[in-house]
Amino acid sequence: MRRFVLIGQTASASGDFSLADLASSSGRLDVLLRCVRAALLVSNGLRRDVRVYLVLRGGEQAPRTLRIDGQSAKFLRPDERSLAVLVQKTLVDCQLSGLGREFREVRPGIAACAGDLERVLAELGDGPRYVLDEAGRDVREQALAGNDATFFIGDQLGFDQATLTRLDALGCAPVSLGPVSLHSEDAIAVLSNELDRRRGG
Ligand SMILES: C[S@@+](CC[C@H](N)C(=O)[O-])C[C@H]1O[C@@H](n2cnc3c(N)ncnc32)[C@H](O)[C@@H]1O
C-alpha cells in the first residue's frame, strides 16, 4: 500500500470554516484537499491501494488527524468543494461524538483521531519511509519501495523544523522530484506517476 502523510501546519482541525471562502477560513485546508484528490482519485475511480493521512494542526481543536482509505472510502469526488463538504462533515461529527487517541472510523473509509504525527507513526510501524524534499536525492536515482511505503509531504509552508528533525531521526530518505519546487498536490501527482510507471500501471 502507498501511504501519503500530509502535514497541514495551519489546516483547520475543526469544521468551523466557510465553504464559500475555503482557503482563508480553513487555514489552507484547500491545499490538503487537492492532495487527497491527487493521491486517491484517478480518471476512472479510486486508487484502492492508497491511504492518505491529513495531519491538521490549525485552530483550537488541533491537533487532529484524518485517515482516508482508498480501499473503503465512499463519496469521494474530484472537485474541491465536495471534498471540503466531506471533510467538514467529518470534523463536525468528531466534535459532536468526541475523539480519542486511537483512529476511529467516522464515515466510510474515513477515520479520525485526536493527535498529531506521532499517532500516524505509531500506526505505521516500521517500513520504508521517504520525505519529499526539494533538496533530497533525485527520485530517478533511487530504487523506491514505492508500492509499500510511506511518503511525507509538506504543505504550502513546507515542513516545520521539528517535523523535519523527527523524520530525519526516523531515517526517512529525502526524495527530490526535480529542480522546481512544486505545489504539494503536484508533487503527489508526479510521484504517483513515477511509481505507476515502475509498477507498470
Ligand atoms: C509548496 S512545497 C513547499 C514550499 C515551501 N515554501 C518550502 O520552501 O519548503 C510543498 C511540499 O511539496 C513537496 N515538494 C514540492 N516540490 C518538490 C520537489 N521538487 N521535490 C520533492 N518534493 C517536493 C515537499 O514535500 C514540499 O514541502
The ligand as a Gaussian input file, in Angstrom:
#p B3LYP/6-31G(d) Opt

LIG

0 1
 C        4.829000      24.098000      -1.940000
 S        6.070000      22.962000      -1.458000
 C        6.797000      23.764000      -0.063000
 C        7.396000      25.059000      -0.380000
 C        7.896000      25.778000       0.843000
 N        7.834000      27.174000       0.587000
 C        9.312000      25.376000       1.210000
 O       10.204000      26.136000       0.911000
 O        9.516000      24.294000       1.768000
 C        5.110000      21.717000      -0.692000
 C        5.746000      20.380000      -0.477000
 O        5.737000      19.634000      -1.697000
 C        6.875000      18.786000      -1.755000
 N        7.644000      19.181000      -2.927000
 C        7.430000      20.248000      -3.725000
 N        8.313000      20.283000      -4.735000
 C        9.117000      19.202000      -4.576000
 C       10.237000      18.699000      -5.295000
 N       10.717000      19.286000      -6.382000
 N       10.815000      17.565000      -4.840000
 C       10.346000      16.938000      -3.727000
 N        9.300000      17.376000      -3.015000
 C        8.681000      18.493000      -3.421000
 C        7.628000      18.957000      -0.445000
 O        7.215000      17.976000       0.478000
 C        7.185000      20.360000      -0.014000
 O        7.276000      20.530000       1.383000

